[in-house]
Each structure stands twice: as C-alpha cells, then as structure tokens.
Amino acid sequence: MARTVYCRKYKEELPGLDAPPFPGPKGEDIFNNVSKQAWEDWLAHQTMLINEQRLNMMDMTARTYLNEQRDKFLSGEESYDKAEGYVPPSE
C-alpha cells in the first residue's frame, strides 16, 4: 500500500514520495508534507524556470532563487514566479 501524506500544496491526502528528495531537515519536511504529484509538478516548473530565465545552476544566486521558488510553490502560495507568456496545454 502506498504511503499517503496530507499535501501542503494541494490540501488533500495524496500518495507521498518514496524517499526524501534530498538529505537534511528540508528534505524530511518535503517527504512528510508534500505529495509525489506536487513534487513532480515542482520539478517540471523548476525546469521551465531554469530554461526561461537561462539560470546557471553553478551560480549560488540562481540556486538560492530556485530554493525560494520551491518553498513558495510547494506551500500552496500563488506568489511563485511563472514563466512569462507560458500557456498550459488545454486538456
């Protein structure tokens, strides 16, 4: 049976991650409070931000920016940055 968590982003019980996404307290917090779907959505959004803004992941400023955006995105806030002009595909 899949592990479920109350997802901070989607505000409902959903399947959780199989393991923390990275070591340390932040990884544990995400593991315990973020669903697998929210994490996958973040990874897609992160890729879009990196490409749109041409972020250099060797630059500490870019990594700090993405960490801040990840926290906003996964908290359920709507104040996270979105790619300019992006229109999600219609379902």
N, C-alpha and C positions, 0 to 999 in steps of 0.2 A: 504494500500500500504506500502511495506517495505521501511524503511529508507535506503538510499544509501550514501556511502562515497567514496571519491577518496582514494583508499587504497595505503598507503605508500609502502607496501611490493610488491604488485602485479601491481602497477602503472595503475590501471583502476578503473572505477566506479563499486562498488560491494555492496551487502547488508551489512549494518552495524550492530553492536551489538545492542541488545535491551536496554542495560544499561551499564554504565561504569563497568569494571571488578573489580575495587576496588576504594575506595574513594581518593580524592585529585587530584592535578594537573596532575599527571602521568596517573591516571585512566581516567580523562577527555580527555587528549591528545590521548590515545588509542581509546576511544569512538568516537572521532571526526575524526581520521585519519587511523584507521585500520579496515579492513573488518571482518565480522564474520568468513569467511573461513580462513583468516590469523590467527585470534585468536585461532581457533580450531586447526590449524596446529601447532601453537606455543605450545599449551597445550600437544599435542602428542609428540612434540620434547622435551619439558621440562621433560615429564615422562621418555622418553628414556635417557636423560642426567642423571636424578636422579638415574635411575636403573643402567646404565652403569658405572657411577662413584661412585655409592654407597653413594650418598650425604645424610648427616644427616640434615634434614630441621630445626632442633633445633639449628644448628650451624650457627652463623651470617655470617661467611665466605662463606658458601655454599649458603645462601640466597642472599648475595651480588653478588656472581658469577652468579647465575641464573638471577638476575636483569640485569646484564651487558649483558648476553647472549640474554635475551628477547629483550633488546633495539637493539642489533645488528641484530637479526633475523627479527624483525618487521620493521627495517629501510630498509630492502631490501639488506643489505650488504651480501656478501658471506663469510665474515670473522668469522662467528659464529662457535662455536665448533660443531662437528658432532660426533656421536658415532663411535668408532673405529670398522672397519670391517662391519658396517651395510650396507646392500644392500637392497634398497627399493623393494617391490614386483613388479613384472612386471604386467602391466595392460593388 
